[in-house]
Amino acid sequence: MVKALISKNMRKFLLIRSIHLIIVMLGATFLTFAITFIAPSDPAEMMYFSRDVVPTKEMIEQAREEMGLNDPLLIQYGRWLTGIARGDLGYSYSLRTNVSEILPQKIEKTVYLACFSIVILFVVSFALGVIAAMCKNRVIDHIIKILSMLSISIPSFWLGLILMYYFVVQLQLFKITDSDHASSIVLPALTLAIPLIGRYTMQIRAEVLDELGCNYVLGARTRGIKEFRIIWSHVIPNTLINIITLFGMTIAFLLGGTAIVEVIFSWPGLGSMALDAINQRDYVLLQAYVLLMAFIYVGMNFIVDVITQLIDPRVNIFGGCKHNE
């Protein structure tokens, strides 16, 4: 009976969240297109400038007619949305190729960088958070808290420049000119991970401390169960829901918030592509980037909710109190 209820609730949840996802994505696409529609620069004019051509008024007007820029907003939006549904994201006049051919290469680089950063972030912050909780108010706990505060206070761009100066210029341990070289990812990944490590270390420490104060932990200790086994077998699994939520949204942040780091280390990912599109006023490429970021954030939120429900079916996915079993 309980399983049937959970299954029914899960189906209802997936249906409702899928509808929400579609509505949010439609809203994001419309806002994205509307903002670029009212932008002061003329895409037809920028197309000629990107080709080092100074156009006449007649040339611009002809290009606007061919590009459909003289049509009303809703007609242009509908045509753009129809193209997206077919997998046609438009033509990038700054890169002189289809956007659908550019994005896979950029996505691969950004995902590679984000995954490497997540591994560093998860391993280090999880280990430090658990150690700090187990050694509460001891010297090592205070040291971890101080280091965490320092890491939170470091701006990513400053950290990236410092790491580049010492490890690339002074020590010459890494190369950043070749993104295909294995070592080129280390510094940008550290630059992304270090400012987040302190924040998540403190969060994990707080989660573990909350669990250590529960009655089941006291009962396990009175039965003589070793502390390591209590932490590993009971405390950590019970903190997974909140931790997964944290790291799930961090993945979305790293996929969408790597622009400055990518520029500093010349990493050819989505962030550097977006900045180039802004500088070139390549609205077609910029629209595709914003659309992809919206999908990543909404999609990761959806995935985290589903994983949370699968890990602990007692969580009420529709809000309010937990289901009674």
FENURHU-V452258 format. One record per pair of residues at least 24 apart in sequence whose C-alpha atoms are under 6 Angstrom apart, sorted by the first residue. I is the first residue (numbers start at 0). J is the second residue. If there is no record, write none. Layout:
i/j
I/J
I/J
This chain:
i/j
46/92
49/93
91/284
105/268
105/269
108/268
109/268
113/253
113/254
116/188
116/192
120/192
120/196
124/196
124/199
124/200
128/200
128/203
128/204
129/204
132/204
132/208
147/197
150/193
150/194
150/197
151/194
151/197
155/190
159/190
210/234
240/307
244/303
247/303
251/296
255/292
